[in-house]
Amino acid sequence: MDKYTLEELKKEISDCIDDDDDILTQFIESDDLRKEISDSELFESIVQKLKKYMFQELWNNETQ
């Protein structure tokens, strides 16, 4: 398994957002998600934000 610095991970996620086909950005605009990830200072924060914008929003929409 490759190891990334936090900045490398942010760059990889940003690249994934660029290549996204409305999966990562289904509930948040790409620029907003990119900013959220960029502003993260911890790995755990990145995970929480991805969960929030990808899974929690999906769950909220399905339960309404």
C-alpha positions as CSV (number, residue, x, y, z in Angstrom):
1,M,0.0,0.0,0.0
2,D,1.3,3.4,-0.9
3,K,1.8,6.0,1.7
4,Y,0.9,9.6,1.1
5,T,1.6,12.8,2.9
6,L,-1.5,14.8,3.7
7,E,-0.8,17.2,0.8
8,E,-0.3,14.3,-1.6
9,L,-3.6,12.8,-0.5
10,K,-5.4,16.1,-1.0
11,K,-3.9,16.3,-4.5
12,E,-5.0,12.8,-5.3
13,I,-8.6,13.5,-4.1
14,S,-8.6,16.8,-6.0
15,D,-7.6,14.8,-9.2
16,C,-10.5,12.4,-8.5
17,I,-12.9,15.3,-8.2
18,D,-11.7,16.6,-11.5
19,D,-12.3,13.2,-13.1
20,D,-15.6,12.7,-11.3
21,D,-18.8,11.7,-13.1
22,D,-21.2,13.0,-10.5
23,I,-20.4,10.5,-7.8
24,L,-18.3,12.5,-5.5
25,T,-20.1,15.7,-6.4
26,Q,-23.7,14.4,-6.4
27,F,-24.6,16.5,-3.3
28,I,-21.9,19.2,-3.3
29,E,-20.3,21.3,-6.1
30,S,-16.8,20.3,-7.1
31,D,-15.3,23.6,-6.1
32,D,-16.9,23.4,-2.7
33,L,-15.8,19.8,-2.1
34,R,-12.3,20.7,-3.3
35,K,-12.1,23.6,-0.8
36,E,-13.4,21.4,2.1
37,I,-10.7,18.8,1.4
38,S,-8.0,21.5,0.9
39,D,-8.9,23.1,4.2
40,S,-8.5,19.8,6.1
41,E,-5.6,19.6,8.4
42,L,-5.9,15.9,9.4
43,F,-6.6,12.7,7.6
44,E,-9.6,12.1,9.8
45,S,-11.1,15.4,8.8
46,I,-10.8,14.4,5.1
47,V,-12.6,11.1,5.9
48,Q,-15.3,12.8,7.8
49,K,-15.9,15.3,5.0
50,L,-16.0,12.6,2.3
51,K,-18.5,10.6,4.5
52,K,-20.6,13.7,5.1
53,Y,-20.9,14.8,1.5
54,M,-21.1,11.4,-0.1
55,F,-22.8,9.0,2.3
56,Q,-24.6,11.1,4.8
57,E,-26.3,13.2,2.1
58,L,-27.3,10.1,0.2
59,W,-28.7,8.6,3.4
60,N,-30.6,11.8,4.2
61,N,-32.1,11.9,0.7
62,E,-33.2,8.2,0.8
63,T,-34.9,8.6,4.2
64,Q,-36.9,11.7,3.3
